[in-house]
Amino acid sequence: MNRFYVYAFLRRDGSPYYIGKGSGGRINQSKGRCCGAPPENRRVKIKENLGEKEAFDLERELISKENWKEYNRNRQGVKIHDTKK
């Protein structure tokens, strides 16, 4: 079943600070997050209709992209969370 998606939370300047995998209304939930959800216009579904493994793999790939890692080191960019679980 392809019910998963990968999403990003964006800063005002459009740069991502959080990449996640979700289903249903996860993109809109604030509960259980370290950083809360931004306003709706800064929540973006990157790719939809994915299987869980495909969504996990894309999430992991996007988190590990070199430019986002560099942004994180310099400006507290993308929230890196453990994708090994």
Backbone bond lengths (Angstrom), bond angles and torsions (degrees), N, CA, C in turn:
res aa  C-N    CA-C-N  psi(-1)  N-CA   C-N-CA  omega(-1)  CA-C   N-CA-C  phi
1 M - - - 1.457 - - 1.531 109.43 -
2 N 1.308 116.47 132.57 1.462 122.01 -177.37 1.526 110.24 -102.05
3 R 1.327 116.07 77.78 1.462 120.37 -176.08 1.526 113.03 -113.03
4 F 1.312 117.14 4.17 1.464 120.85 -176.36 1.523 111.70 -99.51
5 Y 1.325 114.97 162.71 1.465 122.51 175.53 1.516 108.99 -147.74
6 V 1.316 115.03 163.48 1.468 122.32 174.86 1.518 106.13 -115.60
7 Y 1.321 115.19 136.39 1.464 119.88 -174.11 1.525 110.93 -136.16
8 A 1.325 114.13 164.68 1.470 120.95 178.02 1.519 108.96 -132.06
9 F 1.318 115.25 146.20 1.458 122.60 167.29 1.516 105.92 -101.96
10 L 1.323 116.16 132.83 1.463 121.43 -174.14 1.526 111.94 -113.54
11 R 1.328 113.96 148.06 1.463 120.06 170.57 1.527 108.72 -75.88
12 R 1.304 115.97 173.89 1.475 120.35 177.36 1.518 112.06 -58.44
13 D 1.340 117.00 -32.30 1.465 119.77 -179.21 1.533 112.70 -81.94
14 G 1.334 117.28 1.74 1.459 121.63 177.67 1.514 114.79 90.39
15 S 1.315 117.99 -3.44 1.461 120.21 178.67 1.532 109.63 -80.93
16 P 1.337 117.34 143.90 1.461 120.90 -178.00 1.522 111.69 -77.74
17 Y 1.331 115.75 143.06 1.460 119.55 171.59 1.520 112.03 -123.62
18 Y 1.315 117.67 -6.28 1.463 121.22 177.60 1.519 108.47 -151.72
19 I 1.333 115.59 133.93 1.457 123.16 174.81 1.520 106.47 -120.83
20 G 1.317 116.50 132.59 1.457 118.85 -179.60 1.512 112.25 -144.09
21 K 1.336 114.73 167.44 1.460 123.89 175.64 1.512 106.31 -114.14
22 G 1.321 117.75 137.62 1.448 118.90 -179.41 1.506 112.92 -153.57
23 S 1.323 113.79 175.57 1.459 121.89 172.24 1.521 106.68 -145.62
24 G 1.309 115.50 160.96 1.462 118.83 -178.56 1.522 110.94 59.29
25 G 1.319 116.63 -130.97 1.461 121.79 -176.67 1.515 115.11 -96.76
26 R 1.316 118.13 19.68 1.469 120.93 -176.42 1.525 112.53 -53.21
27 I 1.301 118.52 -39.26 1.468 122.05 -177.58 1.535 111.47 -58.83
28 N 1.315 117.35 -24.94 1.464 121.44 -176.55 1.517 114.02 -97.75
29 Q 1.316 118.46 -3.80 1.459 121.51 -177.34 1.518 111.60 -84.57
30 S 1.322 115.66 136.35 1.464 121.01 175.77 1.525 111.11 -101.53
31 K 1.298 116.24 -27.28 1.460 121.69 -176.93 1.523 111.08 -61.83
32 G 1.323 116.04 135.78 1.451 120.71 177.19 1.515 115.03 79.08
33 R 1.301 118.25 14.93 1.461 122.14 179.71 1.525 109.67 -110.03
34 C 1.290 114.79 149.57 1.461 119.86 177.55 1.531 111.06 -74.95
35 C 1.318 116.10 -28.04 1.461 119.10 -170.35 1.528 113.51 -122.26
36 G 1.311 118.67 1.29 1.457 120.36 -178.08 1.521 111.58 68.35
37 A 1.307 115.93 170.30 1.465 120.40 178.99 1.527 109.31 -96.35
38 P 1.317 116.96 139.30 1.469 120.20 177.84 1.532 110.31 -75.70
39 P 1.329 117.72 176.72 1.469 119.84 174.44 1.533 110.17 -55.40
40 E 1.312 115.57 153.79 1.459 121.40 -174.53 1.531 113.38 -54.59
41 N 1.315 118.03 -34.73 1.471 119.86 -178.42 1.529 112.90 -72.89
42 R 1.335 117.66 -3.92 1.462 120.79 176.60 1.526 111.87 -117.76
43 R 1.331 116.35 23.56 1.470 123.57 172.52 1.518 106.63 -114.55
44 V 1.319 117.15 120.02 1.463 121.27 -172.81 1.521 110.81 -126.92
45 K 1.322 115.80 126.83 1.464 119.74 170.76 1.521 107.19 -82.49
46 I 1.306 115.54 119.80 1.462 121.31 -177.36 1.521 110.74 -79.80
47 K 1.335 116.12 -44.08 1.462 120.54 179.19 1.524 108.10 -152.19
48 E 1.338 116.12 135.75 1.462 122.14 -176.86 1.529 111.18 -117.36
49 N 1.341 115.12 175.25 1.468 123.09 176.91 1.525 112.44 59.75
50 L 1.329 115.03 46.90 1.458 121.60 -179.27 1.522 110.29 -108.79
51 G 1.321 115.61 151.19 1.460 120.69 167.39 1.523 107.82 -73.33
52 E 1.336 116.92 164.97 1.464 119.11 -176.18 1.528 112.50 -62.06
53 K 1.312 118.08 -44.11 1.469 120.41 -179.66 1.526 111.21 -64.65
54 E 1.327 116.48 -43.11 1.464 120.33 179.30 1.534 110.53 -62.02
55 A 1.337 116.81 -41.10 1.468 121.07 178.36 1.527 110.28 -65.81
56 F 1.320 116.88 -44.02 1.463 121.23 178.38 1.527 110.60 -59.84
57 D 1.327 116.73 -45.83 1.467 120.76 -178.88 1.530 111.25 -63.36
58 L 1.339 117.43 -42.65 1.463 120.07 179.04 1.525 110.77 -66.41
59 E 1.332 116.82 -43.11 1.469 120.42 177.23 1.531 110.15 -55.88
60 R 1.296 115.19 -48.59 1.471 120.52 -178.74 1.531 111.17 -62.16
61 E 1.325 116.59 -43.19 1.471 121.02 179.17 1.533 110.65 -61.09
62 L 1.324 116.72 -46.42 1.463 119.78 -178.29 1.522 111.97 -65.63
63 I 1.329 116.75 -39.74 1.464 120.13 178.66 1.521 110.57 -62.74
64 S 1.318 116.43 -36.75 1.464 119.53 -174.69 1.523 114.43 -87.70
65 K 1.315 117.99 -2.87 1.472 119.16 179.12 1.526 109.94 -54.83
66 E 1.292 115.48 132.95 1.472 121.40 -172.55 1.523 112.86 -56.76
67 N 1.316 118.70 -42.19 1.460 118.95 -177.50 1.529 110.72 -66.38
68 W 1.319 118.86 -32.84 1.454 120.07 178.77 1.524 110.45 -74.79
69 K 1.332 117.13 -34.49 1.468 119.63 176.13 1.523 109.41 -62.91
70 E 1.323 116.83 -44.10 1.461 121.53 179.20 1.524 110.24 -61.93
71 Y 1.312 116.72 -44.00 1.466 120.75 178.43 1.530 109.94 -59.89
72 N 1.308 117.31 -41.12 1.460 121.86 179.68 1.530 111.09 -63.16
73 R 1.305 117.10 -42.09 1.478 119.79 -178.75 1.529 110.95 -64.99
74 N 1.302 116.32 -36.95 1.466 119.94 -173.44 1.520 114.63 -91.04
75 R 1.329 118.40 -30.84 1.465 119.79 -172.49 1.520 113.14 -138.03
76 Q 1.305 118.15 27.75 1.463 120.75 -179.59 1.523 110.94 55.66
77 G 1.311 116.38 49.87 1.466 121.78 -173.10 1.508 115.06 -73.16
78 V 1.305 117.83 -121.51 1.453 122.93 -173.27 1.520 110.15 -62.49
79 K 1.321 116.03 132.13 1.450 121.11 175.53 1.518 107.71 -69.80
80 I 1.320 116.02 115.96 1.454 121.50 179.21 1.514 107.62 -90.69
81 H 1.319 116.39 121.13 1.460 119.39 176.79 1.518 108.38 -122.92
82 D 1.305 116.04 162.67 1.445 122.09 -173.32 1.527 110.57 -71.64
83 T 1.313 116.51 112.15 1.458 120.79 179.42 1.516 110.82 -99.37
84 K 1.329 118.53 10.93 1.462 121.96 -178.27 1.521 113.31 -87.07
85 K 1.320 116.96 -9.57 1.471 120.92 -177.29 1.495 111.66 -75.60
